[in-house]
Amino acid sequence: MKKSLLLILPALLWASAVLGQTTTITGSIKNTEGSPVPGATVLIKDTKGGTVSDADGNFSINAPQTLPFTVRVSFVGYRTQEFIVNQLPVPPLAVKLTDDNSLSEVVVTSRRRIETAQSVPIPITVVGGTQIEQSGAFNINRVKEMIPTLQLYTSNPRNTGINIRGIGSPFGLTNDGLDPGVGVYVDGVYIARPAVATFDFIDVDRIEVLRGPQGTLFGKNTSSGAISITTRKPSFTPQATFETSFGNFGYVQAKASLSGPLSKQFAARISFSGTQRNGLVENIATGRATNTLNNIGFRSQLLFKPSDKVSLLLSGDASDQKPDGYAQVVAGVVKTKRAPYRQFDAITADLGYKLPSLNPFERIIDHDTPWRSGNQLGGVSLNADIKLGPGTLTSTTAYRYWNWDPSNDRDFTGLPVLQKSQNPAKHKNWSQEIRYAGQFSEKLSGVVGLYYINQEVKITGTEESGAAQARFSKSTTGPIAGTDLTYDELWATPGLLEGYGIYTNASIKSQSAAAFASVDWEILEGFHLLPGIRFNYDNKDVNYDRVAKGGLAIPASDTSRRAVELRKIKSGIYSNQQYVASADEKNFTYSITASYRPNNRVNAFATYSTSFKPVGVNVAGLPTTTVNGASVADLSLAVIKPENTRHFEAGIKTTPLDNLILNLTLHNSDIKNYQTNVQSPELGVNRGYIANADKVNVKGAEIDVNYRANQNFSLYGAAAYTDAKYVKFTNAPLPLEETGATNDAKQQVAFKDISGGRLPGISKWAGSLGGEYATDAKYINKVTKFFIALDGTARSSFSSSPSPSAYLNIDGYVLLNARAGFKAPYGISAFIWSRNLLDKNYFEQLLPAGGNAGHYAGVLGDQRTFGITLRYTL
């Protein structure tokens, strides 16, 4: 970091000294009645310059030194106006906005320049910060309800997967040796750990969700899509927002944001968010509710802008979660193919145990191991934008960290089976991106960049058995040939497995470097050709060291048959495992897009692209094979192949009316060596590892609609059809109900051919629909509006198992949210809200318990919540 700063800062200081002073454009914005219009957007076209009008409709913005340029003024419900500036200085502008029912243009920066979403030949959905705040959405897990092609699954912050169109991360458990296929970026900085998805949003301006491979636009490889989060930047106009929310289950949230100038060239912004909520699941063993919220976070930014051509932004953020939470509830019990004495009901009967409830939606548990999900994430970044010639040179240097401190009850019962099951981890990374983007001529624009990231993850795992583990793991019965011993007697040996477990130290060191470029070339009037390329290099080194110890002490000098058999029992459950592996991968990917824009109302495009998801390494233990009677790790699975994707999509973006947007996209992805999870019945592999499926196909159609009926009523909707299946996967894990299956020779079956089966976590049909009615409430304040809004999300059933199972399927569901109140760009806003208004019971995920005894747990969707939000904006 220090070396990078030493290289960047002298150049920036030199540039700021050379590029002269700043000219300011001022003005006021009013409507046809002469009333000020606060909150209107003022932009300098083809630059990153922008501001909003204050409570009196006044604005101030720095002018570029290159003439001419265009000032654009827009506000929802009013017709956008543009002014061409041919000379400086400019007298104060008096802007009068006229009523208009047309939809306001949504501005995006995904292609590293300011442009409208409808002009970009990429399927993209934009969710504004105001929409997020008013809908009660406070993290990506909530945003997925607005975007049907975005899926997020989390059984805790570490075990979080983000998918777009069903691909991106393996469904189920997370393996730290695998890169996500959906890149998450905050202000251009890549966030390597998916745990960021569970944190509260802080001062978000907008979220752009790009569907399909985007490796030619972003530094880190994004093989299935990208989520680009843009926060609100420091302002040279003083701003302040304070917000509090109160709801049922003891929900309290407080947010604050302050911004303003420190001098003519410096501005700062600081933001804070804190959230608390009582538990939603009652633990009768402890007498208190679990699955609480306890989040706190802040973000600070310092902007140095010596001229319109130089901008330097230093940012820092830190977030901390300490919930008593992420407990899962036993959702059902399946009869497996194992012997009757190995079934869950038989085991619990022998132990004299009964589940506290057979209905998971009673939300009752009796877990005897505390749930802890300590989750810390943050970092610092330095971003520099320098206008050079027709484009902007950008340098982004960043350091990020993630600390994970868990405690889990992975048997999901009140029995002392797995007393400890946790994998604390510490992650840190440095990254550097340099890119140049701009409009190089009237017909040519684009971006070219270099990217490097260095990451390290250290894991210290513990899985430790309790007194009931011996009965759950019991795999032999009857007399032992040639002795007067029985297996039943040996398994019942007091203290045999109590305190016995595996203790892991593992690390991953990885480096990734890339060069990428994308060009937009208008070769004929309205016809654009957009080629893109990417060269990528990945290196990963893994060191895995696991020691099995504890339980009943059996001296090595004891060679009696009893001692020998007891040692076999212990080693058959947990064993030492150590391996070192490394992987290098170089690849070249590309994309080509053709776009035809005959006018401002139509943008038709077609794209063919290739992408790679980097090579993976296993750090959760490997399954074992038997060599000369000894159990040996299958090292062939230590490194898995990268995904290779061939992707095609075609779409059309239309604005048939000024107040209507209608977009349609068709897509198809063929993926070789699909990186997937394998759920293993072996406790010694921490229940799962990653492997390659031979071939996967994902195809579908998407439609997006936005409609503004008049000044008062607006409507949005989106629908997606997704057909995702394993084209070829011959060595998939067995589904839960087939655990213990044997072939005709009575040999245990370990794998199953699931070719043709559907991928997990993907609904064939999904959609969202929302609308808002708003009208002036001048009896409160001249800029206040009364509003009432409804939004809903729906999805069809989907599989919750890497291998299709008859039992681990989640029924489709519909969720409805509502809000109503008063809102204003400045002053006081107040509204009531409810999420899951109809109190729908539904699962977000189903997953087998460790050991596959036949019971499985559910991640429950939240029940109905409601509350009130109060906001004051200066």
Secondary structure in CASP SS format (residue, H / E / C, confidence):
PFRMAT SS
TARGET T0000
AUTHOR 0000-0000-0000
METHOD secondary structure of the structure
MODEL  1
M C 1.00
K H 1.00
K H 1.00
S H 1.00
L H 1.00
L H 1.00
L H 1.00
I H 1.00
L H 1.00
P H 1.00
A H 1.00
L H 1.00
L H 1.00
W H 1.00
A H 1.00
S H 1.00
A H 1.00
V H 1.00
L C 1.00
G C 1.00
Q C 1.00
T C 1.00
T E 1.00
T E 1.00
I E 1.00
T E 1.00
G E 1.00
S E 1.00
I E 1.00
K E 1.00
N E 1.00
T C 1.00
E C 1.00
G C 1.00
S C 1.00
P E 1.00
V C 1.00
P C 1.00
G C 1.00
A C 1.00
T E 1.00
V E 1.00
L E 1.00
I E 1.00
K C 1.00
D C 1.00
T C 1.00
K C 1.00
G C 1.00
G E 1.00
T E 1.00
V E 1.00
S C 1.00
D C 1.00
A C 1.00
D C 1.00
G C 1.00
N E 1.00
F E 1.00
S E 1.00
I E 1.00
N E 1.00
A E 1.00
P C 1.00
Q C 1.00
T C 1.00
L C 1.00
P C 1.00
F E 1.00
T E 1.00
V E 1.00
R E 1.00
V E 1.00
S E 1.00
F C 1.00
V C 1.00
G C 1.00
Y E 1.00
R C 1.00
T C 1.00
Q E 1.00
E E 1.00
F E 1.00
I E 1.00
V E 1.00
N C 1.00
Q C 1.00
L C 1.00
P C 1.00
V C 1.00
P C 1.00
P C 1.00
L E 1.00
A E 1.00
V E 1.00
K E 1.00
L E 1.00
T C 1.00
D E 1.00
D C 1.00
N C 1.00
S C 1.00
L C 1.00
S C 1.00
E C 1.00
V C 1.00
V E 1.00
V E 1.00
T C 1.00
S C 1.00
R C 1.00
R C 1.00
R C 1.00
I C 1.00
E E 1.00
T E 1.00
A H 1.00
Q H 1.00
S H 1.00
V C 1.00
P C 1.00
I C 1.00
P C 1.00
I E 1.00
T E 1.00
V E 1.00
V E 1.00
G E 1.00
G H 1.00
T H 1.00
Q H 1.00
I H 1.00
E H 1.00
Q H 1.00
S C 1.00
G C 1.00
A C 1.00
F C 1.00
N C 1.00
I H 1.00
N H 1.00
R H 1.00
V H 1.00
K C 1.00
E C 1.00
M C 1.00
I C 1.00
P C 1.00
T C 1.00
L E 1.00
Q E 1.00
L E 1.00
Y E 1.00
T E 1.00
S C 1.00
N C 1.00
P C 1.00
R C 1.00
N C 1.00
T E 1.00
G E 1.00
I E 1.00
N E 1.00
I E 1.00
R C 1.00
G C 1.00
I E 1.00
G C 1.00
S C 1.00
P C 1.00
F C 1.00
G C 1.00
L C 1.00
T C 1.00
N C 1.00
D C 1.00
G C 1.00
L C 1.00
D C 1.00
P C 1.00
G C 1.00
V E 1.00
G E 1.00
V E 1.00
Y E 1.00
V E 1.00
D C 1.00
G C 1.00
V E 1.00
Y E 1.00
I E 1.00
A C 1.00
R C 1.00
P H 1.00
A H 1.00
V H 1.00
A H 1.00
T H 1.00
F C 1.00
D C 1.00
F C 1.00
I C 1.00
D C 1.00
V E 1.00
D E 1.00
R E 1.00
I E 1.00
E E 1.00
V E 1.00
L E 1.00
R E 1.00
G C 1.00
P C 1.00
Q C 1.00
G C 1.00
T C 1.00
L C 1.00
F C 1.00
G C 1.00
K C 1.00
N C 1.00
T C 1.00
S C 1.00
S C 1.00
G E 1.00
A E 1.00
I E 1.00
S E 1.00
I E 1.00
T E 1.00
T E 1.00
R C 1.00
K C 1.00
P C 1.00
S C 1.00
F C 1.00
T C 1.00
P C 1.00
Q E 1.00
A E 1.00
T E 1.00
F E 1.00
E E 1.00
T E 1.00
S E 1.00
F E 1.00
G E 1.00
N C 1.00
F C 1.00
G C 1.00
Y E 1.00
V E 1.00
Q E 1.00
A E 1.00
K E 1.00
A E 1.00
S E 1.00
L E 1.00
S E 1.00
G E 1.00
P E 1.00
L C 1.00
S C 1.00
K C 1.00
Q C 1.00
F E 1.00
A E 1.00
A E 1.00
R E 1.00
I E 1.00
S E 1.00
F E 1.00
S E 1.00
G E 1.00
T E 1.00
Q E 1.00
R E 1.00
N C 1.00
G C 1.00
L C 1.00
V E 1.00
E E 1.00
N E 1.00
I C 1.00
A C 1.00
T C 1.00
G C 1.00
R E 1.00
A E 1.00
T E 1.00
N C 1.00
T C 1.00
L E 1.00
N E 1.00
N E 1.00
I E 1.00
G E 1.00
F E 1.00
R E 1.00
S E 1.00
Q E 1.00
L E 1.00
L E 1.00
F E 1.00
K E 1.00
P E 1.00
S E 1.00
D C 1.00
K C 1.00
V E 1.00
S E 1.00
L E 1.00
L E 1.00
L E 1.00
S E 1.00
G E 1.00
D E 1.00
A E 1.00
S E 1.00
D E 1.00
Q E 1.00
K C 1.00
P C 1.00
D C 1.00
G C 1.00
Y C 1.00
A C 1.00
Q C 1.00
V E 1.00
V E 1.00
A E 1.00
G E 1.00
V E 1.00
V C 1.00
K C 1.00
T C 1.00
K C 1.00
R C 1.00
A C 1.00
P H 1.00
Y H 1.00
R H 1.00
Q C 1.00
F H 1.00
D H 1.00
A H 1.00
I H 1.00
T H 1.00
A H 1.00
D H 1.00
L C 1.00
G C 1.00
Y C 1.00
K C 1.00
L C 1.00
P C 1.00
S C 1.00
L C 1.00
N C 1.00
P H 1.00
F H 1.00
E H 1.00
R C 1.00
I E 1.00
I E 1.00
D C 1.00
H C 1.00
D C 1.00
T C 1.00
P C 1.00
W C 1.00
R E 1.00
S E 1.00
G E 1.00
N E 1.00
Q E 1.00
L E 1.00
G E 1.00
G E 1.00
V E 1.00
S E 1.00
L E 1.00
N E 1.00
A E 1.00
D E 1.00
I E 1.00
K E 1.00
L E 1.00
G C 1.00
P C 1.00
G E 1.00
T E 1.00
L E 1.00
T E 1.00
S E 1.00
T E 1.00
T E 1.00
A E 1.00
Y E 1.00
R E 1.00
Y E 1.00
W E 1.00
N E 1.00
W E 1.00
D E 1.00
P E 1.00
S E 1.00
N C 1.00
D C 1.00
R C 1.00
D C 1.00
F C 1.00
T C 1.00
G C 1.00
L C 1.00
P C 1.00
V C 1.00
L E 1.00
Q E 1.00
K E 1.00
S E 1.00
Q E 1.00
N C 1.00
P C 1.00
A E 1.00
K E 1.00
H E 1.00
K E 1.00
N E 1.00
W E 1.00
S E 1.00
Q E 1.00
E E 1.00
I E 1.00
R E 1.00
Y E 1.00
A E 1.00
G E 1.00
Q E 1.00
F C 1.00
S C 1.00
E C 1.00
K C 1.00
L E 1.00
S E 1.00
G E 1.00
V E 1.00
V E 1.00
G E 1.00
L E 1.00
Y E 1.00
Y E 1.00
I E 1.00
N E 1.00
Q E 1.00
E E 1.00
V E 1.00
K E 1.00
I E 1.00
T E 1.00
G E 1.00
T E 1.00
E E 1.00
E E 1.00
S E 1.00
G C 1.00
A C 1.00
A C 1.00
Q H 1.00
A H 1.00
R H 1.00
F H 1.00
S H 1.00
K C 1.00
S C 1.00
T C 1.00
T C 1.00
G C 1.00
P E 1.00
I C 1.00
A C 1.00
G C 1.00
T C 1.00
D C 1.00
L C 1.00
T E 1.00
Y H 1.00
D H 1.00
E H 1.00
L H 1.00
W H 1.00
A C 1.00
T C 1.00
P C 1.00
G C 1.00
L C 1.00
L C 1.00
E C 1.00
G C 1.00
Y C 1.00
G E 1.00
I E 1.00
Y E 1.00
T E 1.00
N E 1.00
A E 1.00
S E 1.00
I E 1.00
K E 1.00
S E 1.00
Q E 1.00
S E 1.00
A E 1.00
A E 1.00
A E 1.00
F E 1.00
A E 1.00
S E 1.00
V E 1.00
D E 1.00
W E 1.00
E E 1.00
I E 1.00
L E 1.00
E C 1.00
G C 1.00
F E 1.00
H E 1.00
L E 1.00
L E 1.00
P E 1.00
G E 1.00
I E 1.00
R E 1.00
F E 1.00
N E 1.00
Y E 1.00
D E 1.00
N E 1.00
K E 1.00
D E 1.00
V E 1.00
N E 1.00
Y E 1.00
D E 1.00
R E 1.00
V E 1.00
A E 1.00
K E 1.00
G C 1.00
G C 1.00
L C 1.00
A C 1.00
I C 1.00
P C 1.00
A C 1.00
S C 1.00
D C 1.00
T C 1.00
S C 1.00
R H 1.00
R H 1.00
A H 1.00
V H 1.00
E H 1.00
L H 1.00
R H 1.00
K H 1.00
I H 1.00
K H 1.00
S H 1.00
G H 1.00
I H 1.00
Y C 1.00
S C 1.00
N C 1.00
Q E 1.00
Q E 1.00
Y E 1.00
V E 1.00
A E 1.00
S E 1.00
A E 1.00
D E 1.00
E E 1.00
K E 1.00
N E 1.00
F E 1.00
T E 1.00
Y E 1.00
S E 1.00
I E 1.00
T E 1.00
A E 1.00
S E 1.00
Y E 1.00
R E 1.00
P E 1.00
N E 1.00
N C 1.00
R C 1.00
V E 1.00
N E 1.00
A E 1.00
F E 1.00
A E 1.00
T E 1.00
Y E 1.00
S E 1.00
T E 1.00
S E 1.00
F E 1.00
K E 1.00
P C 1.00
V C 1.00
G E 1.00
V E 1.00
N C 1.00
V C 1.00
A C 1.00
G C 1.00
L C 1.00
P C 1.00
T E 1.00
T E 1.00
T E 1.00
V E 1.00
N C 1.00
G C 1.00
A E 1.00
S E 1.00
V E 1.00
A E 1.00
D C 1.00
L H 1.00
S H 1.00
L H 1.00
A C 1.00
V E 1.00
I E 1.00
K C 1.00
P C 1.00
E E 1.00
N E 1.00
T E 1.00
R E 1.00
H E 1.00
F E 1.00
E E 1.00
A E 1.00
G E 1.00
I E 1.00
K E 1.00
T E 1.00
T E 1.00
P E 1.00
L E 1.00
D C 1.00
N C 1.00
L E 1.00
I E 1.00
L E 1.00
N E 1.00
L E 1.00
T E 1.00
L E 1.00
H E 1.00
N E 1.00
S E 1.00
D E 1.00
I E 1.00
K E 1.00
N E 1.00
Y E 1.00
Q E 1.00
T E 1.00
N E 1.00
V E 1.00
Q E 1.00
S C 1.00
P C 1.00
E C 1.00
L H 1.00
G H 1.00
V H 1.00
N C 1.00
R C 1.00
G E 1.00
Y E 1.00
I E 1.00
A E 1.00
N E 1.00
A E 1.00
D E 1.00
K E 1.00
V E 1.00
N E 1.00
V E 1.00
K E 1.00
G E 1.00
A E 1.00
E E 1.00
I E 1.00
D E 1.00
V E 1.00
N E 1.00
Y E 1.00
R E 1.00
A C 1.00
N C 1.00
Q C 1.00
N C 1.00
F E 1.00
S E 1.00
L E 1.00
Y E 1.00
G E 1.00
A E 1.00
A E 1.00
A E 1.00
Y E 1.00
T E 1.00
D E 1.00
A E 1.00
K E 1.00
Y E 1.00
V E 1.00
K E 1.00
F C 1.00
T C 1.00
N C 1.00
A E 1.00
P E 1.00
L C 1.00
P C 1.00
L H 1.00
E H 1.00
E H 1.00
T C 1.00
G C 1.00
A C 1.00
T E 1.00
N C 1.00
D C 1.00
A C 1.00
K C 1.00
Q C 1.00
Q E 1.00
V C 1.00
A C 1.00
F E 1.00
K E 1.00
D C 1.00
I C 1.00
S C 1.00
G C 1.00
G C 1.00
R E 1.00
L C 1.00
P C 1.00
G C 1.00
I C 1.00
S C 1.00
K C 1.00
W E 1.00
A E 1.00
G E 1.00
S E 1.00
L E 1.00
G E 1.00
G E 1.00
E E 1.00
Y E 1.00
A E 1.00
T E 1.00
D E 1.00
A C 1.00
K C 1.00
Y C 1.00
I C 1.00
N C 1.00
K C 1.00
V C 1.00
T C 1.00
K E 1.00
F E 1.00
F E 1.00
I E 1.00
A E 1.00
L E 1.00
D E 1.00
G E 1.00
T E 1.00
A E 1.00
R E 1.00
S C 1.00
S C 1.00
F E 1.00
S E 1.00
S C 1.00
S C 1.00
P C 1.00
S C 1.00
P C 1.00
S C 1.00
A C 1.00
Y C 1.00
L C 1.00
N E 1.00
I E 1.00
D C 1.00
G C 1.00
Y E 1.00
V E 1.00
L E 1.00
L E 1.00
N E 1.00
A E 1.00
R E 1.00
A E 1.00
G E 1.00
F E 1.00
K E 1.00
A C 1.00
P C 1.00
Y C 1.00
G E 1.00
I E 1.00
S E 1.00
A E 1.00
F E 1.00
I E 1.00
W E 1.00
S E 1.00
R E 1.00
N C 1.00
L C 1.00
L C 1.00
D C 1.00
K C 1.00
N C 1.00
Y C 1.00
F E 1.00
E E 1.00
Q E 1.00
L E 1.00
L E 1.00
P E 1.00
A C 1.00
G C 1.00
G C 1.00
N C 1.00
A C 1.00
G C 1.00
H E 1.00
Y E 1.00
A E 1.00
G E 1.00
V E 1.00
L E 1.00
G C 1.00
D C 1.00
Q C 1.00
R C 1.00
T E 1.00
F E 1.00
G E 1.00
I E 1.00
T E 1.00
L E 1.00
R E 1.00
Y E 1.00
T E 1.00
L C 1.00
END
